[in-house]
Amino acid sequence: MATTVHHDEEKSYSQQPAAGATALPLDNTTAHHDPESGASSLSLDKDEAIGLVGEHAREIDPEVEARVLKKIDWFLIPAMIVGYGLVYYDKAILGSAVLFGMTKDLSLSITTPTTPPKTDTSRLSWATSLFYFGMLAGLYPMTFALQRFNLGRILGGVVLVWAIICMLTAAVTTHQGLYAQRFFLGFVESVIPTGFMCIVSGYYTQDEQALRQSWWFSSTGLFTIIGGALNYGFAQITGGSLKRWQYIYLLAGCLTFLFGLWCFAIPNSPISAWFLSKEERVVAVERLRRGQTGVRCRKIKTAQLKEAALDVKLWLVFVLMASAYTVNGAVSGFGPLIVSTFGWSTLESILWQFPLGGLCLFAILLCGYLSSRVPNIRLILLVVNCLPVIAGCAMIWKSKWTYHAGAPVAGYSIIGTFGAVVSQTIVIGMSNVAGATKKSAMAAAIFVAYCVGNIVGPQLIKSQQKADHYPELWTGLIICYCITIAAAVALYFVLWRENKKRDGMPVDEAERDKLAFMDLTDKENPYFRHGARSPQQGSDVEEGGGEEGVGGGGEEGGEGGVGGGDEGGGAGGGGGGAAGGAEGGEEGVVGGGRGEREEEEPREARVEGVRARLV
């Protein structure tokens, strides 16, 4: 039978947490107060959530949960959209800068006086690729620094350095100087994408992550449009002491500096979210129990790193990201230049970035919405969005490049659906692993692959192949997207097989609650469910869930955990109740645990039992 929850907000705040929900030291560990997180914690090797909500699930008032979710959204999402938009704009303005004279000023192209003259743009290709070599160098140290230390301080400090490096681009006078600037810019910008992925996975349930990841990642399309409009405005500058491309970098750096100041206000996790009241912080953490993914653990665990390195899911997601993002490497650095070869002027080439960015924005948001509403659709959406990219590349390659040619521009515009492919890859990767260190490893792996794709893309452009419509570029991108489709199909069967292994196991509600914040990985925790999406049945989770908890599975907990379906669905274990809470107790916001529990087993024994059942 579905649990009942009080909707009396005033009453819900007056209730004290039940005794069973207090922090219970495990493994003879003494609880202590952590000044960094603002909450009591048990030790660095356990999830910080244990210190706030304990081992046993508590009821959540759906109305209060909805209010908490709205507060989190309004604090995080707008700034994340701006932040990642600046990352994308910062990379993409190189393509506009070369049209504004940077190529000539910094000797990025070399023309050989032959008949006909030959132009070599390999320096520009390397300037584009070196950004991603820098990002590769920074990804793992930045990612684990975010896990280990104060998230807001690390983000804020690094973003301010990024802003300074960006503004200093205006002072570069040689292509060697640009090489150095691009490398260090990539190094510091590596903190943003992995940081944002970890923030979303630590604040939102699996059901909610698809839409939220798509919101901040959609800024790739949004800032393609905004950046195009700004660059079009800079193109009107005819005087002044600086070159037009220098103004672009100065503006980008100033905007980034303002974003860096906001980053200092980001709390480590919902446990220390200063914009929530104490009761709301408990709700923000308790609602994450049902997904079995944890919140935050500051200790970097080598066992989880080893497990991540041997996990086939990580490598399939790596292949998905690397192959899908090759198109961005070409478009972000060379987009306006490629369009100009279709017979369009400099200004017109910039304006033609609008349809590409608009479709990218629309596809990311639409797929994010659909994947949060339709069960088991993420991998399907990913494959569907690969098809326009393949078609667009073929159109550009095989159509006639006459003056103001329409067909290649149309093909160029529809490849904007690549943004949805990448967005779904991020969500699938981050929502299908658990354990703080393993999540950090997955986040870093995703953006290592992102860098690989962006490094390969520009190298496929050979200026001497312009007369043949750059066949190496377009055939290379088509092959990459065929690989993406194959990897998506393989990942589907891997997730299905892993869920099948767990579906026949009995569900112990008490044990499930205990394991939720033990910082176990997805392989260690039998109640974790993999999926391309965690289905939502009944009411929307954002509005408090339905009678069958997060995603169905039956009134008494279901058979296959929360989710079921061909891909298993996502968040862990069955679970009736409006918010994935306990069966007993009607204590308002966080009232009531499950009553008296049996004597605690040692944690090692419980984990060993878990592992044994998964063999």
C-alpha positions in Angstrom: 0.0 0.0 0.0 1.3 3.5 -0.8 2.5 5.4 2.2 0.7 8.5 3.3 2.5 11.9 3.7 1.4 15.0 5.5 1.1 18.1 3.4 0.8 20.4 6.3 3.9 22.5 5.8 3.8 24.1 9.3 3.4 20.8 11.0 6.1 19.1 8.9 8.7 21.6 10.1 7.8 21.2 13.7 8.7 17.5 13.7 12.0 16.3 15.0 13.9 13.5 13.1 13.2 10.1 14.5 15.8 8.4 16.6 16.5 5.8 13.9 17.5 8.6 11.5 20.3 10.1 13.6 23.9 9.6 12.5 25.1 6.3 13.8 28.8 5.8 13.8 29.8 2.7 11.9 33.0 0.6 12.1 33.8 2.2 15.4 34.2 5.6 13.7 33.6 8.6 15.8 31.3 11.3 14.3 32.8 14.7 14.0 31.8 18.1 12.6 33.3 19.0 9.2 33.7 22.7 8.9 34.1 22.4 5.1 30.8 20.8 4.5 28.9 22.4 7.4 27.5 19.0 8.5 28.5 16.3 10.9 30.2 13.5 9.1 31.4 10.0 10.2 34.7 9.9 8.3 36.2 10.9 5.0 35.6 7.4 3.5 31.8 7.5 3.9 29.3 9.7 2.2 28.8 13.0 4.0 25.1 12.5 3.8 25.3 9.8 6.6 26.1 12.6 9.1 23.0 14.5 8.3 20.3 11.9 7.6 21.6 8.6 9.0 21.1 5.2 7.6 17.4 4.9 7.7 15.0 6.4 5.2 12.5 9.0 6.4 9.3 10.4 4.9 9.4 13.5 2.8 6.5 15.9 2.2 6.1 16.1 -1.6 5.2 19.8 -1.4 8.3 20.6 0.5 10.4 18.5 -1.8 9.0 20.4 -4.8 9.9 23.7 -3.1 13.4 22.5 -2.3 13.9 21.3 -5.9 12.8 24.7 -7.2 15.2 26.5 -4.9 18.1 24.3 -6.1 17.1 24.8 -9.7 17.0 28.6 -9.4 20.3 28.8 -7.6 22.3 26.4 -9.8 20.9 26.1 -13.3 21.0 29.8 -14.6 24.6 30.3 -13.5 25.6 26.9 -15.0 24.0 27.8 -18.3 26.1 31.0 -18.3 29.2 29.2 -17.1 29.2 26.5 -19.7 28.1 29.0 -22.4 31.2 31.0 -21.7 33.3 27.8 -22.0 31.8 27.1 -25.4 31.9 30.8 -26.5 35.6 31.0 -25.5 36.4 28.0 -27.7 34.2 29.0 -30.6 35.3 32.6 -31.0 38.6 31.4 -32.5 36.6 30.6 -35.6 35.3 34.2 -35.8 38.6 35.7 -34.8 40.3 34.2 -37.8 37.8 36.0 -40.0 38.6 39.3 -38.2 42.3 39.3 -39.1 43.8 37.0 -36.5 45.1 34.6 -39.2 47.1 37.3 -40.8 48.2 39.1 -37.6 49.5 35.9 -36.0 50.6 34.1 -39.2 48.2 31.2 -38.7 48.2 30.4 -42.4 51.0 30.1 -44.9 50.5 30.7 -48.6 53.0 29.1 -51.0 53.5 31.1 -54.2 52.8 28.3 -56.6 50.4 28.3 -59.5 47.8 28.2 -58.2 48.8 29.4 -54.7 48.5 26.8 -51.9 47.4 27.8 -48.4 48.4 25.8 -45.4 46.2 26.2 -42.3 47.9 23.6 -40.1 48.9 26.2 -37.6 45.2 27.1 -37.1 44.4 23.4 -36.7 47.0 23.1 -34.0 45.9 26.3 -32.3 42.4 24.7 -32.1 43.7 21.3 -30.9 46.1 22.6 -28.3 43.2 23.9 -26.3 42.1 20.3 -25.8 45.6 19.0 -25.0 45.5 21.5 -22.2 42.1 20.3 -21.1 43.4 16.7 -21.2 46.2 17.7 -18.9 43.9 19.4 -16.4 40.9 17.0 -16.3 42.0 14.5 -13.7 43.8 16.8 -11.3 40.9 19.3 -11.5 38.2 16.7 -11.1 39.7 15.1 -8.0 40.6 18.5 -6.5 36.9 19.3 -6.7 36.0 16.0 -4.9 38.7 16.4 -2.2 38.6 20.1 -1.4 36.1 22.9 -1.1 34.2 23.0 -4.4 33.3 26.6 -4.5 36.8 27.9 -3.7 38.4 25.6 -6.3 35.9 26.6 -9.0 36.0 30.3 -8.2 39.8 30.5 -8.1 40.3 28.6 -11.3 37.6 30.5 -13.2 39.2 33.8 -12.2 42.6 32.5 -13.7 40.7 31.5 -16.8 39.3 35.0 -17.2 42.7 36.5 -17.0 44.2 34.1 -19.5 41.3 34.8 -21.9 41.8 38.6 -21.7 45.6 38.2 -22.2 44.9 36.7 -25.6 44.5 40.2 -26.9 48.2 40.7 -26.1 49.4 37.7 -28.2 51.5 38.7 -31.2 52.8 35.4 -32.6 51.3 32.0 -33.4 53.6 30.4 -30.8 52.1 32.7 -28.1 48.7 31.7 -29.2 49.7 28.0 -28.9 50.7 28.6 -25.2 47.6 30.6 -24.5 45.3 27.9 -25.9 47.0 25.2 -23.9 46.7 26.9 -20.6 43.2 28.1 -21.4 42.2 24.5 -21.9 43.9 23.4 -18.7 41.9 25.8 -16.5 38.6 25.4 -18.4 38.7 21.7 -17.7 37.3 22.4 -14.2 33.9 23.5 -15.6 32.4 20.5 -17.4 33.4 17.9 -14.9 32.5 20.1 -12.0 29.0 20.7 -13.4 28.4 17.0 -14.1 29.4 16.2 -10.5 27.2 19.0 -9.1 24.2 17.7 -11.0 24.8 14.1 -9.9 25.1 15.3 -6.3 22.0 17.5 -6.2 19.5 15.6 -8.3 17.9 12.2 -8.5 18.5 10.0 -11.6 15.1 10.9 -12.9 15.9 14.6 -12.7 19.4 14.5 -14.1 18.6 14.2 -17.8 16.7 17.4 -17.9 19.2 19.3 -15.7 22.2 18.1 -17.6 20.5 19.2 -20.8 19.7 22.6 -19.4 23.3 23.6 -18.8 24.7 21.8 -21.8 22.1 23.5 -24.1 24.1 26.6 -23.7 26.3 25.3 -26.5 23.5 26.1 -28.8 22.4 29.2 -27.0 25.8 30.8 -26.9 26.4 29.9 -30.5 23.5 32.3 -31.2 24.5 34.9 -28.6 28.2 34.7 -29.6 27.2 35.0 -33.3 25.2 38.1 -32.5 28.1 39.6 -30.4 30.7 38.8 -33.1 28.4 40.3 -35.8 28.4 43.5 -33.7 32.2 43.5 -33.4 32.4 43.1 -37.1 30.9 46.6 -37.5 33.9 48.2 -35.7 36.0 50.1 -38.2 38.2 52.2 -36.0 39.7 52.0 -32.5 43.2 51.2 -31.2 42.6 47.4 -31.1 41.8 44.8 -33.8 38.3 43.4 -33.8 39.4 40.0 -32.7 41.1 41.5 -29.6 37.8 43.1 -28.5 36.1 39.7 -28.6 38.6 38.1 -26.2 38.5 41.1 -23.8 34.7 40.9 -23.6 34.8 37.1 -23.0 37.4 37.5 -20.3 35.3 40.2 -18.5 32.2 38.1 -18.5 34.1 35.1 -17.3 35.5 37.1 -14.4 31.9 37.9 -13.2 31.0 34.3 -13.4 34.1 33.4 -11.3 32.9 35.6 -8.5 29.6 33.7 -8.4 31.4 30.3 -8.2 32.7 31.1 -4.7 29.1 30.9 -3.5 28.6 27.3 -4.6 28.3 24.9 -1.6 30.0 21.6 -1.6 26.7 19.6 -1.7 23.1 19.8 -0.5 24.4 19.0 2.9 26.0 22.5 3.2 23.6 24.4 0.8 23.4 27.8 2.5 20.4 28.8 0.4 18.3 26.1 2.0 17.1 26.0 5.6 18.3 23.1 7.9 15.1 21.2 7.3 15.3 21.7 3.6 18.8 20.4 3.5 17.6 17.2 5.1 14.9 16.9 2.5 17.5 17.7 -0.3 19.7 14.8 0.9 17.0 12.3 1.9 15.4 12.5 -1.6 18.6 11.3 -3.1 18.6 8.0 -1.1 16.3 6.3 -3.6 18.8 6.5 -6.4 21.6 4.8 -4.4 24.2 7.1 -6.1 25.3 9.0 -3.0 25.9 12.7 -2.5 29.6 13.5 -1.7 32.5 11.6 -0.2 35.8 13.5 0.0 38.1 10.5 0.2 39.6 9.4 -3.1 39.4 5.6 -3.2 41.8 3.6 -5.3 39.5 0.6 -5.3 36.8 2.7 -7.0 39.4 4.0 -9.5 40.4 0.4 -10.4 36.7 -0.6 -10.7 36.1 2.3 -13.0 39.1 1.5 -15.2 37.8 -2.1 -15.6 34.1 -1.2 -16.1 33.0 -1.7 -19.7 30.3 1.0 -19.3 33.0 3.6 -18.8 34.8 2.6 -22.0 31.6 2.5 -24.1 30.7 5.9 -22.9 34.2 7.0 -23.7 33.9 5.8 -27.3 30.4 7.4 -27.5 31.8 10.8 -26.5 35.0 10.7 -28.5 33.3 9.8 -31.7 30.4 12.1 -31.2 32.5 15.2 -30.5 34.8 15.1 -33.5 32.2 17.2 -35.3 32.5 19.9 -32.6 36.3 20.1 -33.1 35.7 21.0 -36.7 32.6 23.3 -36.3 33.8 25.3 -33.3 37.2 26.2 -34.7 36.4 26.2 -38.4 32.7 26.7 -38.7 32.5 30.2 -40.1 35.5 29.6 -42.3 33.9 26.5 -43.8 30.7 28.4 -44.5 32.6 31.2 -46.2 33.8 28.6 -48.7 30.2 28.2 -49.8 30.3 31.7 -51.3 29.2 33.7 -48.3 30.8 36.9 -46.9 32.5 37.1 -43.5 29.4 38.6 -41.9 27.0 36.2 -43.6 29.2 33.3 -42.5 28.8 34.4 -38.9 25.0 34.8 -39.3 24.8 31.2 -40.6 25.9 30.0 -37.2 22.4 31.0 -35.9 20.5 28.0 -37.5 23.2 25.6 -36.3 23.0 26.9 -32.8 19.2 27.1 -32.8 18.8 23.5 -33.8 21.5 22.4 -31.3 19.6 24.3 -28.5 16.2 22.9 -29.5 17.5 19.3 -29.9 19.2 19.2 -26.5 16.2 20.7 -24.6 13.7 18.5 -26.4 15.7 15.3 -25.8 16.3 16.3 -22.2 12.5 16.8 -21.7 11.6 13.5 -23.5 14.1 11.5 -21.6 12.7 12.8 -18.3 9.2 11.8 -19.3 9.4 8.7 -21.5 10.8 5.4 -20.0 13.9 3.9 -21.5 14.4 6.3 -24.3 17.8 7.9 -23.8 19.8 5.6 -26.0 17.1 5.6 -28.6 17.2 9.5 -28.7 21.0 9.3 -29.0 20.9 7.1 -32.0 18.1 9.1 -33.7 20.1 12.3 -33.3 23.1 10.7 -35.0 21.2 10.4 -38.3 20.8 14.1 -39.1 24.6 14.5 -38.5 25.4 11.8 -40.9 22.9 13.2 -43.5 24.3 16.7 -43.0 27.9 15.7 -43.6 26.9 13.8 -46.7 25.0 16.9 -48.0 27.9 19.2 -47.5 30.4 16.8 -49.1 28.4 15.9 -52.2 26.4 19.1 -53.0 27.7 21.9 -55.3 29.6 24.7 -53.6 28.4 27.5 -55.9 28.0 31.1 -54.9 25.5 31.3 -52.0 24.9 27.6 -52.3 21.9 26.5 -50.2 22.4 22.7 -49.9 25.7 22.8 -48.1 24.4 25.4 -45.7 21.3 23.3 -45.0 23.6 20.3 -44.3 25.8 22.4 -42.1 22.7 23.5 -40.0 21.3 20.1 -39.4 24.5 18.7 -37.9 23.5 20.8 -34.9 21.7 17.7 -33.5 25.2 16.5 -32.4 24.6 18.5 -29.2 21.7 16.2 -28.2 24.0 13.2 -28.9 26.6 14.6 -26.5 24.1 15.7 -23.9 22.5 12.2 -23.7 26.0 10.6 -23.5 26.8 12.8 -20.5 23.5 11.9 -18.7 23.8 8.1 -19.5 27.4 8.1 -18.2 26.8 10.0 -15.0 23.5 8.3 -14.0 24.8 4.8 -14.4 27.7 4.8 -11.9 27.7 5.2 -8.1 30.5 5.9 -5.6 32.0 9.4 -5.3 35.4 8.5 -6.7 33.9 6.4 -9.5 31.6 9.2 -10.5 34.6 11.6 -10.6 36.4 9.0 -12.8 33.5 8.8 -15.1 33.2 12.6 -15.4 36.9 12.9 -16.2 36.7 10.0 -18.7 33.8 11.6 -20.5 35.7 14.9 -21.0 39.0 13.1 -21.8 36.9 11.6 -24.7 35.5 15.1 -25.4 39.1 16.3 -25.8 40.1 13.4 -28.0 37.1 14.2 -30.3 38.0 17.9 -30.4 41.7 17.1 -31.1 40.8 14.8 -34.0 38.2 17.0 -35.6 40.4 19.9 -36.7 43.1 17.5 -37.9 40.7 16.1 -40.5 40.5 19.5 -42.2 43.2 19.7 -44.9 43.2 23.1 -46.8 44.6 21.4 -49.9 41.4 19.3 -50.1 39.2 22.4 -50.4 38.6 21.9 -54.1 37.3 18.4 -53.4 35.0 19.6 -50.5 37.2 18.3 -47.7 36.4 14.6 -48.3 38.6 13.4 -45.4 36.6 15.6 -43.0 33.1 14.5 -44.0 33.9 10.8 -44.5 35.7 10.9 -41.1 32.7 12.4 -39.3 30.3 9.9 -41.0 32.5 7.0 -39.8 32.7 8.4 -36.3 28.9 8.7 -36.1 28.5 5.1 -37.3 30.8 4.1 -34.4 28.7 6.2 -32.0 25.6 4.2 -33.1 27.4 0.9 -32.6 28.6 1.8 -29.2 25.1 2.9 -28.1 23.7 -0.4 -29.1 26.4 -2.3 -27.2 25.9 -0.1 -24.1 22.1 -0.9 -24.2 22.8 -4.6 -24.0 25.4 -4.2 -21.2 22.9 -2.2 -19.1 20.1 -4.7 -19.8 22.4 -7.6 -18.8 23.5 -6.0 -15.6 20.0 -5.3 -14.5 18.8 -8.8 -15.4 21.4 -10.1 -13.0 19.9 -8.1 -10.1 16.2 -8.3 -10.9 15.7 -11.7 -9.3 17.3 -10.7 -6.0 15.1 -10.2 -3.0 14.6 -6.6 -1.9 15.5 -5.8 1.7 14.2 -2.3 2.4 16.2 -1.9 5.6 19.5 -2.9 3.9 18.8 -0.7 0.9 18.4 2.3 3.1 21.6 1.6 4.9 23.6 1.1 1.7 22.4 4.3 0.0 25.0 6.6 1.7 27.8 4.1 2.2 29.6 5.4 -0.8 29.3 2.0 -2.6 29.8 1.8 -6.3 27.1 0.6 -8.7 28.7 -2.9 -8.7 28.9 -3.1 -4.9 25.3 -2.0 -4.3 22.7 -4.6 -5.4 19.9 -2.0 -5.2 21.4 0.2 -7.8 19.7 0.0 -11.2 21.3 0.9 -14.5 19.3 2.4 -17.3 19.2 4.8 -20.2 16.5 6.4 -18.1 14.7 5.9 -14.8 11.0 5.8 -15.6 8.6 8.0 -13.8 5.1 6.5 -13.4 2.2 8.3 -11.7 2.9 11.9 -10.8 6.1 13.7 -11.7 8.9 13.2 -9.2 9.3 17.0 -9.1 5.8 17.3 -7.8 6.3 14.6 -5.1 6.1 11.3 -7.0 3.2 9.0 -7.4 1.8 6.1 -5.4 4.5 3.8 -6.5 7.5 6.0 -5.6 10.1 7.1 -8.0 9.2 4.9 -10.9 6.8 2.2 -10.1 7.8 -1.3 -9.4 4.7 -2.0 -7.5 3.1 -0.9 -4.2 5.2 -3.2 -2.1 8.6 -2.5 -3.7 8.2 -4.1 -7.1 10.3 -7.0 -8.5 13.0 -5.3 -10.4 13.7 -2.2 -8.3 12.6 1.2 -9.3 12.5 1.2 -13.1 11.9 -2.2 -14.6 11.6 -2.1 -18.3 14.0 -3.4 -21.0 16.8 -1.2 -19.8 16.1 -1.7 -16.2 15.2 1.8 -15.4 17.4 3.7 -13.1 17.2 4.5 -9.5 17.7 1.7 -7.0 15.5 -0.8 -5.6 11.6 -0.8 -5.7 10.3 1.4 -3.1 6.7 2.4 -2.5 5.9 5.8 -1.2 5.5 9.3 -2.6 9.1 10.2 -2.4 10.9 6.9 -2.1 10.8 7.1 1.7 10.0 4.5 4.4 6.8 2.5 4.7 6.1 3.5 8.3 5.7 6.9 9.9 3.8 9.9 8.8 6.1 12.5 10.3 5.9 15.4 7.8 9.0 16.6 6.0 11.5 14.2 7.4 9.5 12.4 10.0 9.8 8.8 11.1 12.3 6.1 10.3 11.4 2.5 9.9 11.1 1.9 13.6 13.4 -0.2 15.6 16.1 -2.0 13.6 17.9 -5.2 14.3 21.5 -5.2 15.6 23.9 -3.6 13.1 26.1 -5.9 11.2 29.7 -4.7 10.6 29.8 -2.7 7.4 32.5 -5.0 5.9 30.2 -8.1 6.4 27.3 -6.3 4.7 29.3 -5.2 1.8 30.8 -8.7 1.3 27.3 -10.1 1.3 26.3 -7.6 -1.3 29.3 -8.5 -3.5 28.6 -12.3 -3.1 25.0 -11.9 -4.4 26.2 -10.1 -7.5 28.6 -12.8 -8.6 
